[in-house]
Amino acid sequence: MKQTKWAGVLFAVLFSSLATAAWQGRMTENDAIDKAGMQRMLSQRILKSYCELGLGEDHGTSHEQLQQALNLFEANLLQLETLPVGEAVKAGLARVRTAWTPYRELALKPPSKDNAQQMLAIAHQLLPLTHEVVVKMEQEATSATGRLVNVAGRQRMLSQRMAMFYLLRLWGVGGADEEAMADTAAKEYAAGLKELRAFKGNNKEMIALLNNLERAYQLLLKARADKAGNLSFLISTTSERMLDDADQLTAMYAALDKK
């Protein structure tokens, strides 16, 4: 199977480069928003990878993905907690920490449907908490492109969220509420693409990535319609490509305020 950035060592390299910039006092507001936004994605990726292991759909990378996502969430949270942010962001990070601790403990246990159900309940809390931190940071920021970083970063999360709900359904975890949430995530992804396409400053590389994301999104929609579980591999690989492309796009938007 082709290794993507988020499934291999470059996952760790990404964190290292951002962390080094912060330690040297060179992290921009957009970098911080990007890092906070990454937590949204990781909250969904962790449960998605856990489901793959529980279903026996490892494909040789799920265990590594799970461990990397757990380590990166913790490392990001530690770093965000040290940033000079306002009281609203600090309070939000404290709420994230409270929800994160039991979530991480469950994810480290051997896969089981009972654990997955408990993780799902916490994920329903953790996602809005991490999103709240991003929104508060965007509000505090003076960067004109912080909104773009937020939206593009949220596309990363939605790619993992759609795949997560598909796998939960296959495992028999969740119910009608999760089906509705999956449909909402698909609609939100389309809305995010539309907003990003409307940005007048998109260059050729950004437009190419947006086109890639649109094609992958349409493929994911078709695969999600499969109720028998025959397309789980396609769901996983497509969501990985969407994550990689959205991450590149987010980095491009984050770099705009450095020019």
C-alpha positions as CSV (number, residue, x, y, z in Angstrom):
1,M,0.0,0.0,0.0
2,K,1.3,3.5,-0.9
3,Q,2.4,5.3,2.2
4,T,1.0,8.8,2.6
5,K,2.6,11.6,4.6
6,W,0.1,11.1,7.4
7,A,0.8,7.3,7.5
8,G,4.5,7.6,7.7
9,V,7.5,9.4,9.1
10,L,6.6,12.7,7.6
11,F,3.7,12.9,10.1
12,A,6.3,13.3,12.8
13,V,8.4,15.6,10.7
14,L,5.5,18.0,10.3
15,F,5.2,18.3,14.0
16,S,8.9,18.7,14.5
17,S,9.2,21.6,12.0
18,L,6.2,23.4,13.6
19,A,7.5,22.8,17.1
20,T,11.0,24.1,16.2
21,A,9.5,27.3,14.7
22,A,7.5,27.9,17.9
23,W,10.5,27.3,20.2
24,Q,12.5,29.8,18.2
25,G,9.7,32.3,18.5
26,R,8.7,32.2,14.8
27,M,5.3,30.6,14.9
28,T,2.8,32.9,13.3
29,E,-0.9,33.2,14.2
30,N,-1.8,31.1,11.2
31,D,0.7,28.4,12.3
32,A,-1.0,28.3,15.7
33,I,-4.5,28.2,14.2
34,D,-3.3,25.4,11.9
35,K,-2.0,23.4,14.9
36,A,-5.2,23.9,16.8
37,G,-7.2,22.9,13.8
38,M,-5.1,19.7,13.4
39,Q,-6.5,18.6,16.8
40,R,-10.0,18.4,15.3
41,M,-8.8,16.1,12.6
42,L,-6.8,13.9,15.0
43,S,-9.8,13.5,17.3
44,Q,-11.6,11.8,14.4
45,R,-8.6,10.0,13.0
46,I,-7.9,8.3,16.3
47,L,-11.4,6.6,16.3
48,K,-11.2,5.9,12.6
49,S,-7.9,4.0,13.0
50,Y,-9.2,2.2,16.1
51,C,-12.2,1.0,14.1
52,E,-10.0,-0.2,11.3
53,L,-8.1,-2.3,13.9
54,G,-11.3,-3.6,15.4
55,L,-12.7,-4.6,12.0
56,G,-9.5,-6.3,10.9
57,E,-9.1,-3.6,8.2
58,D,-5.5,-2.7,9.2
59,H,-4.0,-2.7,5.7
60,G,-0.6,-2.6,7.4
61,T,-0.8,1.0,8.6
62,S,-3.7,1.5,11.0
63,H,-1.8,0.6,14.2
64,E,1.0,3.1,13.2
65,Q,-1.6,5.7,12.3
66,L,-3.3,5.3,15.7
67,Q,-0.1,5.6,17.7
68,Q,1.1,8.6,15.7
69,A,-2.2,10.4,16.0
70,L,-2.3,9.8,19.8
71,N,1.3,11.0,20.2
72,L,0.7,14.1,18.0
73,F,-2.5,15.1,19.7
74,E,-0.7,15.1,23.1
75,A,2.3,16.9,21.7
76,N,0.2,19.5,20.0
77,L,-1.9,20.1,23.1
78,L,1.2,20.5,25.3
79,Q,2.5,23.1,22.9
80,L,-0.8,25.0,22.6
81,E,-1.0,25.1,26.4
82,T,2.3,27.1,26.4
83,L,1.4,29.7,23.8
84,P,0.6,33.3,24.8
85,V,-3.1,33.2,24.2
86,G,-6.2,34.9,25.7
87,E,-8.2,33.6,28.6
88,A,-10.9,32.2,26.4
89,V,-8.5,30.0,24.5
90,K,-6.8,28.9,27.7
91,A,-10.2,27.9,29.2
92,G,-11.0,26.0,25.9
93,L,-7.7,24.1,26.0
94,A,-8.4,23.1,29.6
95,R,-11.8,21.6,28.5
96,V,-10.0,19.8,25.7
97,R,-7.5,18.3,28.2
98,T,-10.4,17.1,30.4
99,A,-12.0,15.2,27.5
100,W,-8.8,14.1,25.9
101,T,-7.4,12.1,28.9
102,P,-10.1,9.4,29.0
103,Y,-10.3,9.3,25.2
104,R,-6.6,8.6,25.0
105,E,-6.8,5.9,27.7
106,L,-9.6,4.1,25.8
107,A,-7.7,4.3,22.5
108,L,-4.7,2.6,24.0
109,K,-6.7,-0.5,25.0
110,P,-7.2,-3.5,22.7
111,P,-10.0,-2.8,20.2
112,S,-13.5,-3.7,21.2
113,K,-17.0,-2.5,20.3
114,D,-17.6,-1.5,23.9
115,N,-14.5,0.7,23.9
116,A,-15.4,2.1,20.5
117,Q,-18.9,3.1,21.8
118,Q,-17.3,4.9,24.8
119,M,-14.8,6.6,22.5
120,L,-17.6,7.7,20.2
121,A,-19.4,9.3,23.1
122,I,-16.3,11.3,24.1
123,A,-15.5,12.1,20.4
124,H,-18.9,13.8,20.3
125,Q,-17.6,16.1,23.0
126,L,-14.0,16.4,21.9
127,L,-14.6,17.6,18.4
128,P,-16.7,20.7,19.3
129,L,-14.2,21.5,22.1
130,T,-11.3,21.5,19.7
131,H,-13.2,23.4,17.2
132,E,-14.1,26.1,19.8
133,V,-10.4,26.6,20.4
134,V,-9.7,27.2,16.7
135,V,-12.6,29.7,16.5
136,K,-11.4,31.6,19.6
137,M,-7.8,31.7,18.2
138,E,-9.1,33.0,14.9
139,Q,-11.1,35.7,16.7
140,E,-8.0,36.8,18.6
141,A,-5.8,36.7,15.5
142,T,-4.9,39.8,13.4
143,S,-4.1,37.7,10.4
144,A,-6.4,38.3,7.4
145,T,-6.1,34.7,6.2
146,G,-6.9,33.0,9.5
147,R,-10.3,32.1,8.3
148,L,-8.9,30.3,5.2
149,V,-6.6,28.3,7.5
150,N,-9.5,27.4,9.7
151,V,-11.7,26.2,6.8
152,A,-9.0,24.3,4.9
153,G,-7.9,22.7,8.2
154,R,-11.5,21.7,8.9
155,Q,-11.6,19.9,5.5
156,R,-8.8,17.6,6.9
157,M,-11.1,16.7,9.9
158,L,-14.2,16.2,7.7
159,S,-12.3,13.7,5.5
160,Q,-11.5,11.6,8.5
161,R,-15.0,12.1,10.0
162,M,-16.7,10.7,7.0
163,A,-14.5,7.7,6.9
164,M,-14.9,7.2,10.6
165,F,-18.7,7.1,10.4
166,Y,-18.5,4.5,7.6
167,L,-16.3,2.2,9.6
168,L,-18.4,2.7,12.7
169,R,-21.5,1.6,10.8
170,L,-19.7,-1.5,9.5
171,W,-18.7,-2.4,13.1
172,G,-22.3,-1.9,14.4
173,V,-21.3,1.1,16.6
174,G,-23.6,4.1,16.7
175,G,-27.0,4.5,15.2
176,A,-29.3,6.9,13.4
177,D,-27.7,10.0,15.0
178,E,-24.3,9.0,13.6
179,E,-25.9,8.4,10.2
180,A,-27.3,11.9,10.3
181,M,-23.9,13.3,11.4
182,A,-22.2,11.6,8.5
183,D,-24.6,13.2,6.1
184,T,-24.0,16.6,7.7
185,A,-20.2,16.1,7.5
186,A,-20.6,15.4,3.7
187,K,-22.6,18.6,3.3
188,E,-20.2,20.6,5.3
189,Y,-17.3,19.4,3.2
190,A,-19.0,20.6,0.1
191,A,-19.7,24.0,1.7
192,G,-16.0,24.2,2.7
193,L,-14.8,23.5,-0.8
194,K,-17.2,26.2,-2.1
195,E,-15.8,28.8,0.3
196,L,-12.2,28.0,-0.5
197,R,-12.8,28.1,-4.2
198,A,-14.3,31.6,-3.8
199,F,-11.0,33.0,-2.5
200,K,-9.6,35.3,-5.1
201,G,-6.0,34.7,-4.1
202,N,-5.9,31.0,-5.0
203,N,-2.9,30.3,-7.2
204,K,-2.5,27.4,-9.7
205,E,-1.2,25.0,-7.0
206,M,-4.1,25.8,-4.7
207,I,-6.6,25.4,-7.5
208,A,-5.1,22.0,-8.4
209,L,-5.4,20.8,-4.9
210,L,-9.0,22.0,-4.7
211,N,-9.7,20.1,-7.9
212,N,-8.1,17.0,-6.4
213,L,-10.2,17.4,-3.3
214,E,-13.4,17.7,-5.3
215,R,-12.7,14.5,-7.3
216,A,-11.8,12.6,-4.2
217,Y,-14.9,13.9,-2.4
218,Q,-17.2,12.7,-5.2
219,L,-15.5,9.3,-5.1
220,L,-16.0,9.1,-1.3
221,L,-19.6,10.0,-1.6
222,K,-20.2,7.1,-4.0
223,A,-18.2,4.7,-1.8
224,R,-20.2,5.8,1.3
225,A,-23.4,4.5,-0.4
226,D,-22.1,1.0,-0.1
227,K,-23.9,-0.7,2.8
228,A,-22.2,-4.1,2.5
229,G,-18.7,-2.9,3.5
230,N,-17.0,-4.0,0.3
231,L,-15.5,-0.6,-0.2
232,S,-13.8,0.0,3.2
233,F,-10.3,-0.1,1.6
234,L,-11.4,2.5,-1.0
235,I,-12.9,4.7,1.8
236,S,-9.6,4.5,3.8
237,T,-7.3,5.3,0.9
238,T,-9.4,8.0,-0.5
239,S,-9.7,9.7,2.9
240,E,-5.9,9.6,3.2
241,R,-5.5,11.4,-0.1
242,M,-8.0,14.0,0.9
243,L,-6.2,14.5,4.2
244,D,-2.8,14.9,2.4
245,D,-4.2,17.4,-0.1
246,A,-6.1,19.4,2.5
247,D,-3.0,19.5,4.7
248,Q,-0.9,20.9,1.8
249,L,-3.6,23.5,1.1
250,T,-3.8,24.5,4.7
251,A,-0.1,25.0,4.8
252,M,-0.3,27.2,1.7
253,Y,-2.9,29.4,3.3
254,A,-1.0,29.6,6.6
255,A,2.1,30.8,4.7
256,L,0.2,33.7,3.1
257,D,0.8,36.0,6.1
258,K,4.5,35.3,5.9
259,K,4.9,37.0,2.5
